[in-house]
């Protein structure tokens, strides 16, 4: 599994010139060292560029803005560090065109250091920065507590939130999602407006399913790509129930999808997964999607572009993997539990055990047995998770987000596919909200509780409309 790299931050130090220089010097060392301990790279304006390397005026702000322009692409967030009361006009000049999320961090005063020569007043100065940023429509992040020392656990928690937020922002700003195959006619639930997505920086690249089927025919079993993919799949899941010919076609399908991802520079993909591929190749691509997802590459089935997009956002925040599931079944009489399921695209990282690849028995009802090998059967492991999805409406991106837990509750052995029992507080109200807002029957999920940074990234910096459920 590929995990998301932590954010590189540009550090900004604000100063009122009447405060002692030692406060700036110590802050540069303390903040940068704390961030490096947390696994982050940092960029700082050279100390010689301005007095103490801090911004004290509009002119200093212009120097810092030029520093950001020169380093564009090397950082994905800015942390405004206030060792004392900073200059708000200089901060606006420096950061109004930063183009990335901004966290405002202010140092706490110490009760035994309140004399004029020692007092920081960053508690007050943070308000001034927030006030003027609001006047200039500069979006920013401010977290609790109001003031926090870089050596504290609270600082680490704030940085974790901001890191996840920045990763979502970076992932979604220039996203390319592949749509492979036409939407299945019956699934009007997954329709989406490409122009609305493009307005928000998300490009959809389309490819006919015949392209994939054609590529599969040209992929030889003797080739290096075929052998590498076959070895990967054999180590990934159990194929003991799959005959040789369908297994070879699953390998070819996996190689073909990898080619398309590489050629088109895709960040996620949504694939038409029935019925043509069963009729022409005797496979269902479930396990291929599972393996892609386990690599950290979001892959949704049923040409659900919206779910693929949401998976990409959730995966960026969690730093882990994501899956597309159905809101599928109630769980007896337990109103805050339900079964989330799909035919097999769940990544191994989220499963209790190695998956068993079998014929797709539901599609077998229509096509007959032996025509749809590739379903990856298993159970989802107990863990906290974040869930959500996106739809387009009148040029807007509308999202819902929530959190729950996959439980240890058992599902009958004859339950098909890969599924887990989800406990979601106030589930019945959640389902009402999702349904009445017109969201799809699919839900994107990713391990961990990360709804808060995803929500802030989407609303404050990306311009989506988000409902917390």
Buried (B, 14 or more C-beta within 10 A) or exposed (E): EEEBEBBBBBBBBBBBEEBBEEBBBBBBEBBBEBBEEBEBBBBBBEBEBBBBBBBBBBEBBBBBBEBBEEEEEEBBBBBBBBBBBBBBBBBBBBBBEBBBBBBBBBBBBEEEEEEEEBBBBBBBBBBBBBEBBEEBEBBBBBBEEEBBBBEEEBBBEBBBBBBBBBBBBBBBBEBBBBBBBEBBEEBEBBBBBBEBBEBBEBBBBBBEBEBBBEBBEEBEEEEEBBEBBBEEBEEBBBBEEBEEEBBBBBBBBBBBBBBBBEEBEBBBBBBBBBBBBBEBBBBBBBBBBBBBBBBBBBBBBBBBBBBBBBBBBBBBBBBBBBBBBBBBBEBEEEEBBBBBBBBBBBBBBBBBEEBBBBBBBEBBEEBEEEBBBBBBBBBBBBBEBBBBBBBBEEEBBBBBBBBBBBBEBEBEEEBBBBBBBBBBEEBEEBBEBBEEBEBBBBBBBBBBEBBBBBBBBBBBBBEBBBBBB
